[in-house]
Amino acid sequence: MSVKIIVKEAKFRNKNDEYITPSSMVQQLLDIHTISKTKRILEPCCSTHRSIPNTLKKNGFVDVIENVYNENGVDFIDWDCDNKVDIIITNIPYGIKNFVKFLTKMRHVAKEQIILLLPMSYLNGKERYTFYQNKDYPLSAVYPFTRFSLLTNEAQDKYKGGMCLYGWFVFKKGFVGDCIMKQINNDAYIITDLRGAYKTK
């Protein structure tokens, strides 16, 4: 049974490793995590669907910068950022192997916060743990979704249940204290699981 499920999920993989962030996931982040609408926000790995910038703009954010992945040919790692921004909000392309290098670049660009949609498995690992304890820019909050999700290369609001549990990871410059964790209930946005056995009304 497990093998069949994994094979079925694998068919959703795409050549560009592009997994669109559902707009509802972005909205639920904004509902649980307070961000001033006067802040300059960068989406450095923006897909052509622009789900994160579009949701921000619908919520009244006006200073939103988009670096569209695979559209303007600019890789964020190589991007010469002339002006620093206040906050970065993004869903890192899964094909990026050196996560530490990517986050290090973000720490040089974002003056206040870095907010990443990541698999909860990114809490694991000795190297990541050490990196998250950075005194200048530590991990300050994690908002895991209650339901496992399947992200695809299609823009969506509701989405299928899947094999991966995601969460928003918040890194805050100058943060002192214990990292907090608060769940986000995404049950209303799950339309079916991998076998079609669960559907919301």
C-alpha positions in Angstrom: 0.0 0.0 0.0 2.8 2.5 0.9 4.5 1.8 -2.4 1.4 2.6 -4.4 0.8 5.8 -2.6 4.4 7.0 -3.1 4.2 6.2 -6.8 0.9 8.0 -7.2 2.3 11.1 -5.5 5.4 11.0 -7.7 3.4 11.7 -10.8 2.8 15.2 -9.6 6.5 16.1 -9.8 7.5 18.5 -12.5 10.6 19.3 -14.5 11.2 22.7 -12.9 10.5 21.5 -9.3 7.9 24.2 -9.2 5.4 23.7 -6.3 2.9 26.5 -6.1 2.1 27.8 -2.6 -1.7 27.7 -2.2 -3.1 31.2 -1.6 -5.0 29.9 1.5 -1.6 28.9 3.1 -0.4 32.5 2.6 -3.6 33.9 4.0 -3.5 31.6 7.0 0.1 32.9 7.7 -1.1 36.5 7.6 -4.0 35.6 9.9 -1.6 34.1 12.6 1.5 36.2 12.2 1.3 39.9 12.5 3.2 41.8 9.7 3.0 45.6 9.3 1.6 46.6 5.9 4.2 49.3 5.6 7.0 46.8 5.3 8.9 46.2 2.1 8.5 42.5 1.3 10.5 40.4 -1.2 9.4 37.1 -2.7 12.7 35.9 -4.1 11.5 32.6 -5.7 8.2 33.8 -7.1 6.5 31.5 -9.6 4.7 32.9 -12.6 1.5 32.3 -10.7 2.6 34.9 -8.1 0.4 33.3 -5.3 2.4 34.9 -2.5 2.6 38.5 -3.9 -1.0 38.4 -5.0 -2.2 37.3 -1.6 -0.1 40.0 0.1 -1.5 42.7 -2.2 -5.1 41.5 -1.6 -4.4 42.1 2.1 -3.3 45.7 1.6 0.5 45.3 1.2 1.7 47.7 -1.4 5.6 47.5 -1.3 6.0 43.9 -2.6 9.0 43.0 -4.8 8.9 39.9 -7.0 11.8 37.9 -8.3 10.0 35.6 -10.7 11.6 32.2 -10.8 12.4 31.0 -14.3 10.9 34.1 -15.9 13.7 36.7 -15.8 16.5 34.3 -15.6 17.8 35.5 -12.2 18.7 33.0 -9.5 18.3 34.5 -6.1 21.7 33.1 -5.0 23.4 35.1 -7.8 21.1 38.1 -7.6 22.8 41.4 -6.7 20.3 42.9 -4.3 20.9 46.7 -4.4 18.3 47.6 -1.8 17.7 45.5 1.3 14.1 44.7 2.2 12.4 44.4 5.5 10.9 40.9 5.2 11.3 37.9 2.9 8.4 35.5 2.4 8.8 32.6 0.1 8.5 28.9 -0.7 12.1 27.8 -1.6 12.3 25.6 -4.7 12.9 22.1 -3.6 15.6 21.6 -6.1 18.0 23.8 -4.1 20.5 21.5 -2.5 22.4 23.9 -0.3 19.6 25.2 2.0 22.2 26.8 4.4 23.7 28.8 1.6 20.3 30.0 0.5 19.2 31.1 4.0 22.6 32.8 4.5 21.9 35.0 1.5 18.5 35.8 2.8 19.9 37.0 6.1 22.0 39.5 4.2 19.0 40.8 2.3 16.2 40.9 4.9 16.6 43.4 7.6 13.9 42.1 10.0 12.3 38.7 9.2 12.6 35.7 6.9 9.4 33.6 6.5 9.7 30.3 4.7 7.2 27.6 3.8 9.1 24.3 4.5 8.4 20.6 5.1 8.4 20.1 8.9 11.2 17.6 8.4 13.5 20.7 8.0 13.5 20.8 11.8 15.6 17.7 11.7 19.4 17.6 11.2 22.4 18.6 13.2 23.6 21.2 10.7 20.1 22.9 10.4 19.7 22.9 14.2 23.0 24.7 14.7 22.2 27.1 11.9 18.7 27.9 13.4 20.4 28.9 16.7 22.2 31.8 15.0 22.4 34.5 17.6 21.8 37.4 15.2 19.0 35.8 13.1 17.5 32.8 14.9 14.4 30.7 14.3 11.8 32.4 16.3 8.5 30.7 15.4 7.1 27.7 13.6 3.5 27.4 12.4 2.9 23.8 11.3 -0.3 22.9 9.4 -2.4 20.3 11.0 -3.0 18.3 7.8 -0.5 16.8 5.4 -0.6 18.5 2.0 0.2 17.8 -1.6 1.6 20.9 -3.5 1.6 20.8 -7.3 2.6 23.1 -10.2 -1.0 24.5 -10.4 -2.3 27.6 -8.7 -4.9 26.6 -6.1 -6.7 27.7 -2.9 -7.9 24.3 -1.8 -5.5 21.4 -2.3 -5.2 17.6 -1.9 -4.0 15.9 1.3 -0.6 14.3 0.7 2.5 12.8 2.3 4.3 16.0 3.5 3.5 18.1 6.5 4.4 21.8 5.9 4.8 24.7 8.2 5.8 28.4 8.1 9.3 28.9 9.6 9.9 32.5 10.9 13.5 33.8 11.4 13.7 37.1 13.2 16.7 39.3 13.4 17.8 40.1 17.0 15.2 37.7 18.5 15.9 36.6 22.0 13.9 33.8 23.7 12.5 30.4 23.0 11.1 29.5 19.6 7.3 29.3 19.7 5.2 26.8 17.9 1.5 27.3 17.0 -0.6 25.1 14.7 -2.5 26.3 11.7 -5.7 24.3 11.1 -5.9 23.8 7.4 -8.6 21.1 7.5 -11.1 23.2 5.6 -8.8 23.5 2.6 -8.1 19.8 2.2 -10.3 18.5 -0.6 -9.2 14.8 -0.7 -6.4 12.6 0.4 -4.2 10.6 -2.0 -6.7 7.8 -2.3 -9.7 10.0 -2.5 -11.0 8.7 0.8 -11.5 12.0 2.5 -13.4 15.0 1.3 -14.6 18.2 3.0 -18.0 19.7 2.4 
